[in-house]
């Protein structure tokens, strides 16, 4: 977790391409979030990073197990 007093770092990974949903495929931010980043407060940046985390989790492929194994 990011301490409340620290300014979060940008999630940019240098793969700046926008998909059909107007979201960067590299950092999972919307164009609005990217544009706002430089003027956003630390709290706003943490909120954006939480949205990024949620988007990435939703896009993650499911964990597959071998036949006969269970996810535990």
C-alpha positions in Angstrom: 0.0 0.0 0.0 1.2 3.5 -0.8 1.7 5.7 2.3 -0.9 8.6 2.3 1.9 11.3 2.3 3.9 9.9 -0.6 3.2 11.0 -4.2 2.5 7.8 -6.2 4.6 7.2 -9.3 3.0 7.1 -12.7 2.0 3.6 -13.9 3.2 4.4 -17.4 5.3 1.6 -18.9 6.2 3.4 -22.1 3.7 1.4 -24.2 1.4 4.3 -25.1 -1.3 2.9 -27.4 -5.0 3.6 -26.9 -7.5 0.8 -27.6 -11.1 1.2 -28.9 -12.2 1.9 -25.3 -10.0 5.0 -25.2 -7.7 3.3 -22.6 -4.0 2.9 -22.8 -3.0 -0.8 -23.3 0.2 -0.2 -21.4 -0.9 1.4 -18.2 -4.6 0.8 -18.2 -5.5 4.5 -17.7 -8.1 6.4 -19.7 -7.1 9.4 -21.7 -8.7 11.6 -19.1 -6.7 10.0 -16.3 -3.4 10.3 -18.3 -4.1 14.0 -19.0 -5.0 14.7 -15.4 -2.0 12.8 -13.8 0.4 15.7 -13.8 -1.9 18.0 -11.9 -3.6 15.4 -9.7 -3.2 15.5 -6.0 -1.5 12.4 -4.3 -5.0 11.3 -3.2 -6.4 11.6 -6.8 -3.4 9.6 -8.0 -4.0 6.9 -5.5 -7.6 6.7 -6.7 -6.5 6.4 -10.3 -4.0 3.7 -9.3 -6.8 1.8 -7.6 -8.9 1.9 -10.8 -5.9 0.7 -12.8 -5.4 -2.2 -10.3 -9.1 -3.1 -10.7 -9.0 -3.0 -14.5 -5.8 -5.1 -14.6 -7.4 -7.7 -12.3 -10.5 -7.8 -14.5 -8.3 -8.4 -17.6 -6.1 -11.0 -16.0 -6.5 -14.5 -17.4 -7.9 -17.1 -15.0 -5.5 -19.4 -13.3 -5.7 -22.8 -14.9 -5.0 -26.0 -13.1 -3.9 -29.4 -14.5 -6.6 -32.0 -14.8 -7.4 -33.4 -11.4 -6.0 -30.4 -9.5 -7.9 -27.8 -7.7 -7.3 -24.1 -7.1 -6.8 -23.7 -3.3 
